[in-house]
Amino acid sequence: MSDLKPLSFHVPAPAVRPGGAPDFRDVKIPPAGAVDRPPIDVAPEDIRDLAFEIIRVLNRDSEAVGPWAGLLSHEELLEGLRHMMTLRAFDARMQMAQRQGKTSFYMQHMGEEAVSCAFRKALSPGDMNFPTYRQAGLLIAGGYPMLDMMCQIYSNERDPLKGRQLPVMYSAREHGFFSISGNLATQFVQAVGWAMASAMKRDTKIAVGWIGDGSTAESDFHSALVFASTYKAPVVLNIVNNQWAISTFQGIARGGSGTFAARGLGFGIPALRVDGNDYLAVYAVAKWAIERARSNLGPTLIEYVTYRVGAHSTSDDPSAYRPKTESDNWPLGDPVLRLKNHLIREGAWSEERHTQAEAEILSTVIAIQKEAESHGTLHSGPHPSARDMFEGVYEEMPPHLRRQRQQGGV
Amino acid sequence: MPRRTMVEAIRDAMDVSMQRDDNVVVFGEDVGYFGGVFRCTQGLQRKFGSSRCFDAPISELGIVGTAVGMAAYGLRPCVEIQFADYMYPAYDQIVSEAARLRYRSAGQFTVPMVVRMPTGGGIFGGQTHSQSPEALFTHVSGLKTVVPSNPYDAKGLLIAAIEDNDPVIFLEPKRLYNGPFDGHHDKPVTPWARHALGEVPEGHYTVPLGKAVVRRPGTAVTVLAYGTMVYVSEAAAAETGIDAEIIDLRTLVPYDLDTIVASVRKTGRCVVVHEATLTSGFGAELSALVQETCFYHLEAPVMRVTGWDTPYPHAQEWDYFPGPDRVGRTLKAVMEA
């Protein structure tokens, strides 16, 4: 008989499951304004603590406080609020359109609107995002036509991607938005390659990689950090930690590393955590990292601490794996409400104007939706031709595809 | 005209391409300062600087993934995977990303990238330095797959691949780097210096992708081969005295069906030869194509001679490798059918 104790197998589990009371006591939230703002040329080893903090600007009284505050005017903040409200209205309409059978699939942003909307504001023309499926705020805040987004979602005759790609997998080169793959994490390392190319050509543009908390477990994430670190690529690497990877809580991907941002430390990459539901904080940190990249100081890894209020997609039902009221208890609140309350406190906004703006935005979105639907929806009206399916696989159609198109009778 | 090894011809293709186009960049494991484990990139870093030719971390995923990003930016990366056997970590980037980007973005983003990989056996490389994974690429829409068999083609095809606006998988039969190899491993190596196809013109020229070539005209049977198997098939024809017409496919996708059909309709017989494993190999596709397009001209079943469906062995390399004896036996069988 062996006197060795048997090993035990460890599987992390979230604090609460359906039926339990939501509990976020483990999410340590520092007070707004408490985290220093280092100079952009700081040595990465001098700011290792930032990988375990949360940079916040808006406090509980809706004031903008601390060293990361004061970068945006009221006018700019009102524009940001409008972007987030537009994204939310757009989501609501498209979610409903999917339920009405007008498209196959949709993914909404509820609760995460500040991350992509505020980040977009800090970028310059020519910079390139390599987004995931939950950063449509980059398009909305970047002035990409909502009509094109809807036509893509409907896969109709006016779909800029000709019906080839799943709804919400947009591509908009002119708007600095790389084609979304749908395979997770693959684009994180491509962003690094794009940034390396920009540096090799002595360009001034930078790239931005996006990834979710769950997908950081993919090898692509680690390869991206290796290459970004080795070649000091001008890239901002964004991890959107919305706590949930479909039904899997973030602890499964994070393991024992404490935070996702801390993954950057071993690579010598400055790593920051930020309140992802705080428009001002997201903008401030984005601007800091973008300035570093553009000043040839190399990559930055940022973790946005946020919460996915809605389902993963229209094919998902979160009540099967987390308490229904969990989102109401998320300690970082709602990004639209927080910015709205800040602007009201500043005297730049009011409840009345907010209600009026909501109505205006909704009617604009509905008008564009009507126009989009006049070009067809997935199952009715005009849509891309079967013949077009064979185009664009290669620059020139090779003989075997030409024969197959003939056999298909199109 | 100067005679060159296939290594020198491949290096020359990159050199010429880098001179002509500043957007051509070359990187991979050991390819920078050292010039690659097979020396294919020797001297390129010194000549073009470390922004154009550089060493990469040991991460095939990272090499191809960053190359996709560079190509999307507007560069023409020509990357090296040290052995085709090492490409699997990069497979997702090749299949799900490089191959589909033009299609899924409706042409907004393209991937003019070449992934070079030494392929095939014959060097006692065992299971991790001998594989022939071409069918894993020919099965993927959006990729082009090229396998040169000699220095002249290697240079012309590689320049054409680098100038192509779609992703190209460029498989270099490593047993051919230093000379044609007909499968007689116990005989002295013939250097390219003594072979007509070792003649490589200076400067720029291309061999078009998608075009096969008849290496040995004949009337009795058509042999469809590529890479090392071109020479094995030549030896088999010579040793059996069967007047085989040997076609070197050069590009597997897009394949040159016209050349294949014209030959099989003439000879009425067809044997497909490749080093890769049999089941679901590219030979299955060729065999099906010949059956579909030449059925009423066929005098015998289309036969395949390939590697066995086992991992590539070490000690039993020459029992595994489809050499001239095996090819010859099948040629005879097809003639007697």
Interface residues (C-beta under 8 A of the other chain):
Chain A: M128 F130 P160 L161 K162 R164 Q165 M169 S171 A172 R173 F178 S179 S181 N183 T186 Q187 V189 Q190 A191 V192 G193 W194 A195 M196 A197 S198 M200 K201 A207 S219 D220 S223 A224 V226 F227 T230 G392 V393 Y394 E395 P398 P399 H400
Chain B: V25 S51 R52 A56 P57 S59 L61 G62 G65 T66 A67 V68 G69 M70 A72 Y73 G74 L75 P89 D92 Q93 S96 E97 L101 R102 Y103 R104 S105 A106 G107 Q108 F109 T110 S141 G142 K144 D164 N165 D166 G210 V253 P254 Y255 L257 D258
